[in-house]
Amino acid sequence: MSVRERRDRERERRRDSILDAAERVFFAAGLSATVEEIAAEAELAKGTVYAYFPSKEEIYMTLVDRALTVLHAEIAAAVREGASPDENVRRIAATYRIFAERYPHYFKLLNETSYPIIRSSISDRVLDAVYRHSSEIWAVITAVLQEGIERGLFRGDIPAFHMAVLLWTNASGLLRLARMLAVPNIWQGKSGPFSFDSLDIPSLFDAANELLLEAFSRR
């Protein structure tokens, strides 16, 4: 291994260690965390962190990209060649729910980040990566739905991407509700016909997905 290769490998390891530390800090304190806190967690000087990332917002959005990379890999792996489009939609939805349970902090990054507030502090390189990896996820879901349209299983008057958006926003909304109900809040604690305490989110999640699949089906 050449000296340059060793330096590049060491630089990549240090970058990853900064991101690992930033995950712990941001997940505990949110965007209010400081570069000083990230540097302390990584056991590095603040200047070293800035040598890798120009701002804490750049670090934060790089973590968003890391979350997208994990989610894309899992959704792509969920799609089975030879499975029917509706079954692959179910597999994708189940994978997203499991992702939210297994990586709750990543789910929060993807669904609760206020991008306009921090966009001005982020490089085009990171923004382009986030858009690219987000687009890869949409491409997987849209391809499954497009296959259903082409095979005559799904109606053709709704574009496949629009179907994908409906499925995704429905799933994200229910998963955010599950996060809300995981801690005491104003909607809990009172018994009655409209008590949120009685909600079975996994069953509701599956039922909503089936309703959308029924709406997409060609009649």
Beta strands, then each sheet from edge to edge (+ up, - down):
end
